[in-house]
Amino acid sequence: MVFGTGDTAVTALSPTSIRMDRGDFLALVGPSGCGKSTILKLVSNLIQPSSGLVLVGGKEARAKELRIGMAFQNPTMLPWLTIERNIMMPLKIVSPFKQTYRKDKTGAFRDRVHALLKQVGLQGFANHYPWQLSGGMLQRSNLCRALIHEPDLLLLDEPFGALDQFTREELWQIMQDLYLDRKPTVLLVTHDLREAGYLANRICVMSARPGRIISDEPVTIPQPREIGMIYSPEFVEMTQGLRELIAQVRST
């Protein structure tokens, strides 16, 4: 993936290959600027590769209408809508839900929203507005919005990065529960190696720009995982190995 032309061209990604199977939870880690978010944009068809192919379900991404959920570091809730209506937004614009939105928005779709809010511990907040919620509560709502339309693929771009450590760990547990309950295919970009190890079943390490995958290893710790396990010798050894590998590629 190359941005720009001529003397100003920047190669964001070298020729590289990554494969995900249905139901995978894959974390991308690596130095800043290595192309992790670029891969998210390629997978979601927001940009097209300069060369090569992005295949989803055996077809090029731009040739296949894929149901995608996305959650970013900034929840980007619309301040004039209630939490319920913010979460319901994908149902208004994504097939096949948009065809029945008018009929179902006060019935089946509302029930779907409330069930998700209960699952993330926000029952009773459906009629609040975004400015009435804390950062952690907004990110819980953000996860609900990303999952409300039952996506085939869930893309997470550092969704917990701006939160304090305690809230972040709380949301890791919630994200794990949502994943184990629904089993979407998940691609997570994060700088937090503990987050990658806690949530993912595979971790890919990228080189410094121009990025490429230099390591693709499974997380062997069984799920579900408890937060206390991040202090276990096995987990610490895994994250330390990742840290050393990233430090090595940053210096080369």
N, C-alpha and C positions, 0 to 999 in steps of 0.2 A: 504494500500500500504506500503510494507516493503522493504527497501533498505538494502542490505548486509545480512550476516548470522551470527549466533552465537553471540559472545560478541560484535561484531561491528554492529549488526543489528539496523537500525533506522526505527521506525514506523512513516512514513510521514502522513498517513491518518488512522484514526480510522474507524470502520464501519460507513458509512454515506450514505445518499441518497439525490440526487438532481434530479429534473425533469424540463425539458424545453420543452415547446410546440413550434411548428413552428411559427416563427416570433417574439419570445421573444427576449428581450434585457436584459440580466441578468448580473449584476456586482457582482464579488466576492471580498470582502474586508476582512481584518483581519490582525493579527500581522505578521511580517516578519517570514518566515519559517513555516507557518501554512499549506502549501500544496496547495496554490492557483494555482501555475504554474504546480504542479503535476496533478491537475485535468485537466488542458488544455492538458497535454501530454496524459493522459488517454483517453480523448474524441477524440483526433486526432489519436489515435492508435499508438503513438510513443512508448508507453510502455503499458504493460498489467498489470491489477491489480493482487496483490498477492492472493486475494480472492474476490469473488463477480463478478458482470458483468457490463459492459458498453454497454448499448443498444442504438442504433441509428436507428430510424425508425422501432423499434420493433425487430431489429436483433443486434447480437453482433457486436461491432465496427469493429473487424478484419474480420468479415464475410461479410461486406457490403462496397462496394466501394463508399465512400462519397466524394462529392466535397467540399473541405475545403479551405478557404482563411485564411491566417495568417499574422499578422502584429505585430512586436516586437519593443522594445525601440530603437534598432539599425536597421536602414532601410536596411542595408546589400545590397545596390545596387552594381552591378558589374561595376567597374570603367571604363572598356574598352567598355561598351555598352552605347548608348544614352538612355535618359529617356524613349523614345518610345519603344526601344527594351527591356529595363529592365521590363517595365510594361507588355509587350507582352509575357514575358517568360512563365507564366502559360499556355498560349494558345498553346505553343510549346510542352508541356509535359502532359497536362491533356485531357482526352477524354471528349467529342467527338471532341474537337477543334484541337487536334494534327493531326487528320486524314486529315484535310484540310489546315494545317498551311502554307505549301509552296504556295498554290494557293491564300490564303486569306491574307497573311501577308502584302501585299502592297495594299490591297483593303479594304475588310470588317473589318478585324482585326485592320488595321490602323485607320479606321474611329471610331471603338469602343474605341481605346486608346485616340484619340483626343477628343471624346465626354466626356470621363471621366476627362481628363485634364481640359477641359473647365469648367466642373462642380465644380472642386476644385480650380479654379482660376489660372491655369497654362497654359492656351492657349499660344502658342508661344514658349514653352520651350521643345517641344518634341525632338528636335534635339540637345539639350544641354546634357552635360555629368554630372554625379553626382557631381563631384568636382566643378562644376560651380554653384551649387545651395546651398542655405542656409539650415540649419537644418530643419526649418519649411517647406520649399519647398520639401525637401527630404521626410519628413513624409507624405506630401500630395501625393507625387508620390507613396510612400509605400502603402497608402490606395488604390490608383488606382490599383496597382499590386494585392493587396489582393482581389479586387472585379471584376477584368477584366473577370474572367472565370465564373461569376455568381454563387458564391458558395452557397451551401445549408446552410453552417455553417461558420461563421466568428469568428475567435479566435483572441483576442486582448490582448497581454501581455504587459501592461504598455507602449503603443505606444507613449504617449505624455510626459512621465516622465522626459525626459532629456531636455525639452524645457522650455523657460522662460514663465512666467505666461501669458503674453499677447498673445504670439503665441499659447500657450496651449488652451486658451479660444477660440481663433479664430478657431482652429482645432476641438474643441468640436462642434462648430456650423456647420462646414463642415461635421463632422461625423454624426451629427443628420440629416442633409439634405440628406446625402447618405442613411442612414437607412430608413428614411421615404419614400424616393423615391423607394428603392429596396426591403425593408423589408426582409433582410436575418435574420436568427436566429443568434444572437450575444452573445458570452460569453466574457466578459471583466474582466481582472484582473487588479486591480489598488489599489494604496495606497491613492489616492486622493479621499476623501469622496465627495467633491463637484463635481468632475468628474463623480463619480458613480451616484449621484443624478440628475445631469443634463442630462446624456445620457440614463440611464437604465429605464426600466419599472418595474424591480424587483431588489432588493439588498439582497444578501445572505452574512451573517457575519459568519466567521469561527473562531473556537477556536484556542488557541495556540497548537503547535504540541504536540501530534498527532492530526491533524486537523479533524474537523467535522463541519457540518452546525449547528449553534445554533440559527440562526434567518433567516427567509425568508419572506420579506415583500414587498408589491407593493409600487411603487412610485406613489402617487396619484395626483401629479401635472400634468395637461394636457400637451400634446405635440401638436404642437411644442413649445419649451421653449426658452425664451429670456435670454441672459446672465445676465441681470440685476436682474433676479429672484433669483439668488444665494444669494442675500442680503435680500430677503424677510423673514419675521418672520417664515413663514411656512417652508421654505427651511432650514433656520438656525436651527430651532428646530429639523428637521429631521437629519441633519448632526451632531448636537451636541449629539443627542441620539445614533447615530452610534459610535461616538467618545467615549462616556462613556461606551458603551458596549464592545468595543475593549479594552479600558483601563482596564476594569474589568477582561476580560479573559486573558490579559497579566500578571496580577498580581496573578492569581490563579494557 
